[in-house]
Amino acid sequence: MKVYKVLAGICLFGALAAPAHAVAGSRTVRLSLEEAVHMARENNFTVKAARSRVDQADAKIMQTRQSYLPKVTLSETAVVTNDPGAALVFKLQQNIVRQADFDPAKLNNAATINDFNTSLQVMQPIFNADAAIGRSIARTARKAQEYMAGRTEETVALQVSRLYYGLLLARKNIEAVDQSITTMQAHSRQAGKAYRVGLMTKSDKLSTEVRLAELNEQKLMLHDAIRNATDALRSMLNLDPEVTIIPTGDFVIGKGVPAVDESGVSGTRKDLKAIETYRDVAARQGDMARASRLPRVNGFLRGDLHSSDIVSGGSSWMMGVNVQWDIFDGMASEGRIQEAKAQELEAMYNYEAAKSGSIVEVRKSLRELKTAKARIAVAQQALEEARVSLDYIGTQFRTGMAMTFELLMRESAYTYAKLRLNQARHDYCVARSELEYYAGGQ
């Protein structure tokens, strides 16, 4: 009796522990397409990297504040010397000069002196044309990074959509294959009964088993497709490897085809706006190079404290204006101007190339969308015809009036029609997402 109680306790513990282990080791997440895209925008590393480039641009804007803010420098210098000239200057700066210090013997043979110099210097830019233009360039470059970050989010959203629809397609195909397996198992049992009573040859009986094996093999491959799509989607969403993703959405087919201008793309498309902005940056860099030829004017204020023991001593100050003009810089500014012109041309060519390529992609996506919609109608009709044909042959087969190969042909055609319809719906949804991406919200 005690043995039975022990065994019952072990079984109860195992029943309680097994679900807990399953929950701890894996987790299921049910996601719609919108939820998956939102999660990618929040968690995807590529999106985060793009946003960090915007933060870098903000930091560069902050650095350009030196063009109008003062620069304050505090320094401490300690010197020990017996140089006659330096010793006399240090005494003057420390306010400790005496009449006896001008004795030629002391001047020629100066005693060792300590000098601790505490200096505070303020440099205030007054006129610096190229630095001001550099600040404007930094602000413009930040706008370009914002556009690129936005386009990165759109690109990631498109990739997530493709993976999501791919996962949905694999799961729907498994449902279709499972239905076919169930149907073929019933026919295989019927064929077994007919074979046992001598109404069917062994080869005909084995052909149903072969078809079942084909369907099971196809199911195994579809399970791999689900795993591959799930792995890729998990990576895009930055989820744990143990998470199982269950798509809750479906292939939504619109009634019509979106109205898109095939001859162009939206002027607000973010990657094109970024290229335009980089072109502005290149043009302003030329202005900056020209402005570097102008003189720079800076004001300064300096205070010094000289002491032999750090604690006390003499203080002094000075203030003034510094004008610096690079009359000839070895053709460096001319080279920068020429480089900026070439960069501006490069940005213009990149813009035209991107725009031309986008028009091609828009037309391609639109054609694929229209074709997929037409394929859906054809596949639906073919599926209905294949279903009617399979039902008829199935009835004939069960009554012994149809051959096995006829049944297998109809069943194969019916399964293929279901997979074709799923594929057409998948292609329609992917083409619609691509059209929205390439058209840029026309």
C-alpha positions in Angstrom: 0.0 0.0 0.0 2.8 2.4 0.8 4.4 1.6 -2.5 1.3 2.7 -4.3 1.2 5.9 -2.3 4.8 6.7 -3.2 4.2 6.0 -6.9 1.1 8.2 -6.8 3.1 11.0 -5.2 5.8 10.7 -7.8 3.2 10.9 -10.6 1.5 13.9 -9.1 4.8 15.7 -8.7 5.7 15.0 -12.3 2.3 16.2 -13.5 2.8 19.5 -11.7 6.4 20.0 -12.6 6.1 19.2 -16.3 3.8 22.2 -17.3 6.0 24.6 -15.2 9.1 23.4 -17.0 7.3 23.9 -20.4 6.3 27.4 -19.5 9.8 28.3 -18.3 11.5 26.8 -21.3 9.2 28.3 -24.0 6.7 31.1 -24.6 4.1 31.7 -27.2 3.4 35.1 -28.5 0.3 35.8 -30.7 0.9 38.8 -33.0 -1.0 40.6 -35.6 1.0 42.2 -38.4 0.5 45.7 -36.9 1.8 44.5 -33.5 4.8 42.8 -35.2 5.7 46.0 -37.0 5.3 48.1 -33.9 7.5 45.7 -32.0 10.2 45.8 -34.7 10.2 49.7 -34.6 10.7 49.5 -30.8 13.2 46.6 -30.5 15.0 46.1 -33.8 18.8 46.7 -33.6 19.0 48.2 -37.1 16.3 50.8 -36.2 18.1 51.5 -32.9 21.4 52.0 -34.8 19.7 54.4 -37.2 18.3 56.4 -34.3 21.8 56.5 -32.7 23.1 58.2 -35.8 20.5 60.9 -35.2 21.8 61.3 -31.7 25.3 61.6 -33.1 24.1 64.4 -35.4 22.7 66.1 -32.3 26.1 65.8 -30.6 27.8 67.4 -33.7 25.3 70.3 -33.5 26.3 70.8 -29.9 29.9 70.8 -30.9 29.3 73.7 -33.3 28.2 76.0 -30.4 31.9 76.8 -30.1 31.4 79.2 -33.0 29.6 81.7 -30.7 30.2 80.5 -27.1 33.4 81.5 -25.2 36.1 79.1 -24.5 37.4 79.2 -20.9 40.8 77.7 -20.1 42.3 77.3 -16.6 45.9 76.3 -16.3 48.6 75.9 -13.7 52.3 76.0 -14.5 55.1 75.4 -12.1 58.7 76.5 -13.0 62.0 76.3 -11.2 64.9 78.2 -12.8 68.0 80.2 -12.3 67.9 81.9 -15.7 68.8 85.5 -15.1 66.2 87.0 -17.4 63.4 84.6 -16.4 64.2 85.1 -12.7 63.9 88.9 -13.0 60.6 88.6 -15.0 59.2 86.1 -12.4 60.0 88.5 -9.6 58.3 91.3 -11.5 55.2 89.1 -12.0 55.2 88.1 -8.4 55.6 91.8 -7.2 58.7 91.0 -5.1 61.3 93.1 -7.0 63.6 95.1 -4.7 66.3 97.7 -5.5 69.0 95.2 -4.7 67.7 92.9 -7.4 69.2 95.2 -10.0 72.7 94.7 -8.6 74.8 93.5 -11.7 76.2 90.7 -9.6 72.8 89.4 -8.7 71.5 89.9 -12.2 74.4 87.9 -13.6 74.3 85.2 -11.0 70.6 84.9 -10.3 69.5 82.7 -7.4 67.1 79.8 -8.1 63.5 81.0 -8.1 60.1 79.2 -8.0 57.1 80.4 -10.0 53.6 79.0 -9.8 51.5 80.5 -12.5 47.7 80.2 -12.3 46.1 81.4 -15.5 42.5 81.9 -16.5 41.8 82.7 -20.2 38.6 83.4 -22.0 38.4 83.4 -25.8 35.2 84.9 -27.3 34.5 84.4 -31.0 33.4 87.7 -32.6 33.4 86.9 -36.3 34.0 83.4 -37.7 32.0 83.0 -41.0 33.0 79.4 -41.8 32.2 78.2 -38.3 28.7 79.7 -38.5 28.1 77.9 -41.8 29.4 74.7 -40.2 26.7 75.0 -37.6 24.1 75.3 -40.4 25.6 72.3 -42.1 25.4 70.2 -38.9 21.7 71.1 -38.5 21.0 70.1 -42.2 22.9 66.9 -41.8 20.7 66.0 -38.8 17.6 66.4 -40.9 19.2 63.9 -43.4 19.8 61.5 -40.6 16.2 61.8 -39.4 15.0 61.0 -42.9 17.3 58.0 -43.1 16.2 56.8 -39.7 12.6 57.0 -40.8 13.4 55.1 -44.0 15.2 52.5 -42.0 12.0 52.0 -40.0 10.0 51.6 -43.2 12.5 49.1 -44.6 12.4 47.0 -41.4 8.6 47.2 -41.5 8.6 45.8 -45.0 11.0 43.0 -44.1 8.8 42.1 -41.1 5.7 42.1 -43.4 7.4 39.7 -45.8 8.4 37.4 -43.0 5.0 37.6 -41.3 3.2 36.7 -44.6 5.8 34.0 -45.2 5.0 32.5 -41.8 1.3 32.8 -42.4 1.7 31.1 -45.8 3.6 28.1 -44.4 1.0 27.6 -41.6 -1.9 27.8 -44.1 -0.2 25.4 -46.4 0.2 23.0 -43.5 -3.5 23.2 -42.8 -4.2 22.4 -46.5 -1.8 19.5 -46.5 -3.3 18.2 -43.2 -6.7 18.2 -44.8 -5.4 16.3 -47.8 -3.7 13.8 -45.5 -7.0 13.2 -43.7 -8.8 12.7 -47.0 -6.1 10.4 -48.3 -6.1 8.3 -45.1 -9.8 7.7 -45.6 -9.2 6.7 -49.2 -6.3 4.5 -48.2 -8.4 2.7 -45.7 -11.1 2.2 -48.3 -8.4 0.9 -50.7 -7.2 -1.5 -48.0 -10.6 -3.0 -47.6 -11.0 -3.4 -51.4 -7.6 -5.0 -51.6 -8.4 -7.5 -48.9 -11.5 -8.7 -50.7 -9.7 -8.9 -54.0 -11.3 -5.8 -55.7 -8.0 -3.9 -56.0 -4.5 -4.8 -57.0 -1.6 -4.5 -54.6 0.0 -1.8 -56.8 -3.1 0.3 -56.7 -3.2 -0.1 -52.9 0.5 0.9 -52.6 -0.1 4.0 -54.8 -2.3 5.5 -52.1 0.4 4.9 -49.5 2.9 6.6 -51.8 0.7 9.6 -52.1 0.4 9.7 -48.3 4.2 9.6 -48.0 4.5 12.5 -50.4 2.0 14.6 -48.4 3.8 13.8 -45.1 7.1 14.7 -46.7 5.6 18.0 -47.9 4.4 18.6 -44.4 7.9 18.1 -42.9 9.3 20.7 -45.4 6.5 23.1 -44.5 7.4 22.7 -40.8 11.0 23.7 -41.7 9.6 26.7 -43.5 7.7 27.7 -40.4 10.8 27.3 -38.2 12.9 29.3 -40.7 10.4 32.1 -40.9 9.9 32.2 -37.1 13.7 32.4 -36.6 14.0 35.3 -39.0 11.0 37.1 -37.5 12.3 36.6 -34.0 15.6 38.1 -35.0 13.8 41.1 -36.5 11.7 41.6 -33.4 14.6 40.9 -31.0 12.7 38.1 -29.2 14.2 35.2 -27.3 15.0 32.1 -29.4 12.5 30.0 -27.3 9.6 32.2 -28.2 7.0 30.7 -30.6 5.2 33.2 -32.8 1.6 32.6 -33.7 0.3 35.0 -36.4 -3.2 36.1 -35.7 -3.7 38.0 -39.0 -4.8 36.8 -42.4 -4.3 37.5 -46.1 -6.6 40.6 -46.5 -7.5 41.1 -50.2 -8.6 44.5 -51.2 -11.5 45.1 -53.6 -9.5 47.2 -56.1 -5.9 48.2 -57.0 -4.4 51.2 -55.3 -4.2 54.3 -57.4 -0.5 55.0 -58.0 1.2 57.3 -60.4 3.6 54.9 -62.3 5.5 57.8 -63.8 7.0 59.0 -60.5 7.3 58.5 -56.8 6.2 60.7 -53.8 8.3 63.7 -53.2 8.0 63.0 -49.5 9.7 59.6 -49.7 12.2 59.7 -46.8 15.2 58.3 -48.6 14.9 60.7 -51.5 14.4 63.6 -49.0 17.6 62.4 -47.3 19.6 62.5 -50.6 18.2 66.0 -51.4 19.3 67.1 -47.9 22.8 65.7 -48.4 22.9 67.7 -51.6 22.2 70.8 -49.6 25.0 69.8 -47.2 27.5 69.5 -50.1 26.5 72.9 -51.4 26.9 74.6 -48.0 30.3 72.9 -47.6 31.4 74.9 -50.7 30.1 78.0 -49.0 32.0 77.1 -45.9 35.2 76.6 -47.9 34.8 80.1 -49.4 34.1 81.6 -46.0 37.3 80.2 -44.7 39.2 82.8 -46.8 37.7 85.6 -44.6 39.5 86.8 -41.5 38.6 85.4 -38.1 38.1 87.9 -35.2 38.3 86.7 -31.6 38.4 88.6 -28.3 40.3 87.4 -25.4 40.6 88.2 -21.7 43.4 86.7 -19.5 44.2 86.8 -15.8 47.4 85.5 -14.3 48.5 84.9 -10.7 52.3 84.4 -10.1 53.5 83.2 -6.8 56.6 81.5 -5.3 54.6 79.5 -2.8 51.1 79.2 -4.5 49.5 81.1 -1.6 50.3 84.7 -2.4 51.9 86.7 -5.2 51.3 89.2 -7.9 48.3 89.2 -10.3 47.9 90.7 -13.7 45.4 90.8 -16.6 45.2 91.6 -20.2 42.4 91.8 -22.8 42.4 92.4 -26.5 41.2 91.4 -30.0 42.9 88.9 -32.3 42.5 89.0 -36.0 43.8 86.1 -38.1 43.6 86.1 -41.9 45.0 83.2 -43.9 45.9 85.1 -47.1 47.2 81.9 -48.8 46.6 78.4 -47.5 48.4 76.4 -50.2 45.3 76.0 -52.3 43.6 74.0 -49.5 40.4 76.2 -49.7 40.2 75.8 -53.5 40.5 72.1 -53.1 37.7 72.0 -50.6 35.5 74.1 -52.9 36.2 71.7 -55.8 35.5 68.7 -53.5 32.2 70.2 -52.4 31.1 70.8 -56.0 31.9 67.1 -56.8 30.0 66.0 -53.7 27.0 68.1 -54.8 27.0 66.5 -58.2 27.3 63.0 -56.7 24.3 63.7 -54.5 22.3 64.9 -57.5 23.3 61.7 -59.5 22.4 59.5 -56.5 19.0 61.2 -56.3 18.2 60.7 -59.9 19.4 57.1 -59.8 17.3 56.4 -56.7 14.3 58.1 -58.2 14.6 56.2 -61.5 15.1 52.9 -59.7 12.1 53.6 -57.5 9.9 54.2 -60.5 11.0 50.7 -61.8 10.2 49.2 -58.4 6.8 50.9 -58.2 5.8 49.6 -61.7 7.1 46.1 -60.8 5.1 46.0 -57.5 2.0 47.3 -59.2 2.2 44.7 -61.9 2.7 42.0 -59.3 -0.2 43.3 -57.4 -2.5 43.2 -60.4 -1.3 39.8 -61.5 -1.7 38.4 -58.0 -5.2 39.6 -57.8 -6.0 38.0 -61.1 -4.3 34.8 -59.9 -6.5 34.8 -56.8 -9.7 34.7 -59.0 -8.3 32.0 -61.2 -7.1 29.9 -58.3 -10.4 30.2 -56.5 -12.2 29.0 -59.6 -9.7 26.2 -60.1 -10.1 25.2 -56.4 -13.8 24.9 -56.7 -13.6 22.9 -59.8 -11.0 20.6 -58.3 -13.1 20.1 -55.2 -16.2 19.1 -57.2 -14.1 16.8 -59.3 -12.5 15.2 -56.3 -15.9 14.7 -54.6 -17.3 13.1 -57.7 -14.3 10.8 -58.2 -14.2 10.0 -54.5 -17.8 8.8 -54.6 -17.0 6.8 -57.7 -13.9 5.3 -56.0 -15.8 4.2 -53.0 -18.3 2.4 -55.2 -15.6 0.8 -57.2 -16.4 2.7 -60.4 -13.2 4.8 -60.5 -9.6 3.8 -60.8 -7.0 4.6 -58.1 -4.9 6.8 -60.4 -8.0 8.9 -61.2 -8.5 9.5 -57.5 -4.8 10.3 -56.9 -4.8 12.8 -59.9 -7.9 14.6 -58.6 -6.6 14.7 -55.0 -3.2 16.0 -56.2 -5.0 18.7 -58.3 -7.1 19.7 -55.4 -4.2 20.0 -53.0 -2.2 21.9 -55.6 -5.1 24.3 -56.1 -5.3 25.1 -52.4 -1.6 25.8 -52.3 -1.8 27.9 -55.4 -4.6 30.0 -53.9 -2.6 30.5 -50.7 0.5 31.5 -52.7 -1.5 34.0 -54.8 -3.0 35.6 -51.6 0.5 35.8 -50.1 2.0 37.3 -53.2 -0.8 39.9 -53.3 -0.2 41.0 -49.7 3.6 41.2 -50.2 3.2 43.1 -53.5 0.8 45.6 -51.7 3.4 46.2 -48.9 6.2 46.6 -51.5 4.0 49.1 -53.5 3.4 51.2 -50.4 7.1 51.1 -49.6 8.4 52.1 -53.0 5.6 54.6 -53.8 6.4 56.4 -50.5 2.8 57.3 -49.6 1.6 58.9 -52.8 
